[in-house]
Amino acid sequence: MSYRILLVCMGNICRSPTAEGVLRQFIKINNLGDIVEVDSAGTHGYHVGEAPDSRTQRAAAMRGYNLSQLRARKVARQDLDYFDLILAMDKGNLDNLQRLATPEQQDRIKLFMDYAKNFDDNEVPDPYYGLGHGFDLVLDMVEDASRGLVEEVKLRLGRT
């Protein structure tokens, strides 16, 4: 059995690649790499083919996450069939995904922060236009939600 997770923000250069890098590392640490696949994409194609924002990469690197190999891509209709769980970083992108999805696909689309344990926020704020500290906040939120998500995946896959 395999389990596939897609993380989605608007441009796929800040929040969702951060979540992809963090979640991949947590998946590896928890010995789930053989059965859990993680990817990220954006609801808009503004940055297709680009590496994550340099500020995102710098903040992630300070915590030991290497995002340099990731490249932005736009969510494709086939992603909604391929991935078992599609997690939006905010309500706007959740709405975009839900509009794209068929009725049968709706139940696999959720907010990423639904898995957070220490943050009450249901959206990861977009740090793109803000000051540098926003990237650290994104990492704090993403690490928290990733821990909760890994626990959920372990339960779902019987790997407790």
C-alpha positions as CSV (number, residue, x, y, z in Angstrom):
1,M,0.0,0.0,0.0
2,S,1.2,3.5,-0.8
3,Y,-0.1,6.9,0.3
4,R,0.3,10.0,-1.7
5,I,0.1,13.6,-0.3
6,L,0.0,16.8,-2.3
7,L,0.7,20.2,-0.6
8,V,-0.8,23.2,-2.3
9,C,-0.4,27.0,-2.1
10,M,-0.8,29.7,-4.8
11,G,2.5,29.9,-6.6
12,N,4.4,26.8,-5.2
13,I,7.5,28.9,-4.3
14,C,7.0,29.6,-0.5
15,R,4.5,27.7,1.6
16,S,3.9,24.4,-0.2
17,P,7.6,23.7,-1.1
18,T,8.4,24.4,2.6
19,A,5.8,21.9,3.6
20,E,7.0,19.4,1.1
21,G,10.6,19.6,2.3
22,V,9.6,19.4,6.0
23,L,7.1,16.7,5.5
24,R,9.5,14.6,3.4
25,Q,12.1,14.8,6.2
26,F,9.5,13.8,8.9
27,I,8.3,10.9,6.7
28,K,11.9,9.7,6.4
29,I,12.6,10.0,10.1
30,N,9.5,8.0,10.8
31,N,10.5,5.3,8.4
32,L,7.6,5.9,6.1
33,G,9.5,6.8,3.0
34,D,8.9,3.4,1.4
35,I,5.1,4.0,1.3
36,V,4.4,7.7,1.5
37,E,5.0,10.0,-1.4
38,V,5.0,13.8,-1.0
39,D,4.8,16.5,-3.6
40,S,3.7,20.1,-3.9
41,A,2.1,22.4,-6.5
42,G,0.4,25.7,-6.9
43,T,-3.1,26.6,-7.9
44,H,-1.6,29.3,-10.2
45,G,1.1,28.9,-12.8
46,Y,3.0,32.1,-12.1
47,H,6.3,30.4,-11.2
48,V,6.3,27.1,-13.1
49,G,9.8,25.7,-13.3
50,E,11.3,28.1,-10.7
51,A,13.1,27.1,-7.5
52,P,11.5,28.1,-4.2
53,D,11.9,31.7,-3.2
54,S,15.4,32.4,-2.0
55,R,14.1,33.6,1.4
56,T,12.1,30.4,1.8
57,Q,15.2,28.4,1.0
58,R,17.4,30.3,3.4
59,A,14.9,30.0,6.3
60,A,14.5,26.3,5.6
61,A,18.3,25.7,5.3
62,M,18.7,27.3,8.8
63,R,16.7,24.4,10.1
64,G,18.3,21.7,8.0
65,Y,15.8,21.5,5.2
66,N,17.2,21.6,1.6
67,L,14.6,22.9,-0.9
68,S,17.0,23.7,-3.7
69,Q,16.0,20.7,-5.9
70,L,12.3,21.5,-5.8
71,R,10.6,23.3,-8.8
72,A,7.3,25.0,-8.9
73,R,4.5,23.4,-10.9
74,K,0.8,24.0,-11.3
75,V,-1.9,21.6,-10.0
76,A,-3.1,19.4,-12.8
77,R,-6.6,17.8,-13.0
78,Q,-5.0,14.4,-12.8
79,D,-3.4,15.3,-9.4
80,L,-6.9,15.1,-7.9
81,D,-7.1,11.4,-8.9
82,Y,-3.5,10.5,-8.2
83,F,-3.1,11.9,-4.7
84,D,-4.9,10.4,-1.7
85,L,-4.7,13.6,0.4
86,I,-4.5,17.1,-1.0
87,L,-3.7,19.8,1.6
88,A,-4.2,23.5,0.9
89,M,-2.2,26.1,2.8
90,D,-5.2,28.5,3.0
91,K,-8.9,28.8,2.4
92,G,-8.5,30.6,-1.0
93,N,-6.5,27.7,-2.4
94,L,-8.8,25.2,-0.7
95,D,-11.7,26.9,-2.6
96,N,-9.7,26.7,-5.9
97,L,-9.0,23.0,-5.4
98,Q,-12.6,22.3,-4.5
99,R,-13.9,24.0,-7.7
100,L,-11.5,21.9,-9.8
101,A,-12.5,18.6,-8.1
102,T,-15.3,16.3,-8.9
103,P,-17.8,15.4,-6.2
104,E,-15.9,12.1,-5.7
105,Q,-12.6,13.9,-5.1
106,Q,-13.9,16.5,-2.6
107,D,-13.2,14.3,0.5
108,R,-9.5,14.1,-0.1
109,I,-9.1,18.0,-0.1
110,K,-8.4,19.6,3.3
111,L,-6.5,22.4,5.0
112,F,-2.9,21.5,6.0
113,M,-3.3,23.2,9.3
114,D,-6.1,20.8,10.3
115,Y,-3.2,18.6,11.5
116,A,-1.5,21.2,13.7
117,K,-1.4,20.6,17.4
118,N,0.1,23.8,18.8
119,F,-1.4,26.4,16.4
120,D,-5.0,27.3,16.3
121,D,-4.7,29.1,12.9
122,N,-6.3,27.2,10.0
123,E,-4.3,29.0,7.4
124,V,-0.5,29.3,6.8
125,P,0.1,33.0,6.0
126,D,1.8,33.8,2.7
127,P,5.2,35.3,3.6
128,Y,6.0,36.4,0.0
129,Y,5.2,40.1,0.4
130,G,6.1,40.4,4.1
131,L,9.2,40.8,6.1
132,G,11.7,38.0,6.7
133,H,10.2,36.8,10.0
134,G,7.2,35.5,8.1
135,F,9.3,32.6,6.7
136,D,10.2,31.5,10.2
137,L,6.6,31.6,11.2
138,V,5.7,29.5,8.2
139,L,8.3,26.9,9.2
140,D,7.0,26.8,12.8
141,M,3.5,26.2,11.5
142,V,4.5,23.7,8.9
143,E,6.6,21.7,11.4
144,D,3.7,21.6,13.8
145,A,1.2,20.4,11.1
146,S,3.7,18.0,9.6
147,R,4.1,16.3,13.0
148,G,0.3,15.9,13.4
149,L,0.0,14.7,9.8
150,V,2.7,12.0,10.2
151,E,0.9,10.7,13.3
152,E,-2.3,10.5,11.3
153,V,-0.6,8.8,8.4
154,K,1.0,6.3,10.7
155,L,-2.4,5.4,12.2
156,R,-4.0,5.2,8.8
157,L,-1.2,2.9,7.5
158,G,-1.0,0.8,10.7
159,R,2.6,1.9,11.4
160,T,2.3,3.1,15.0
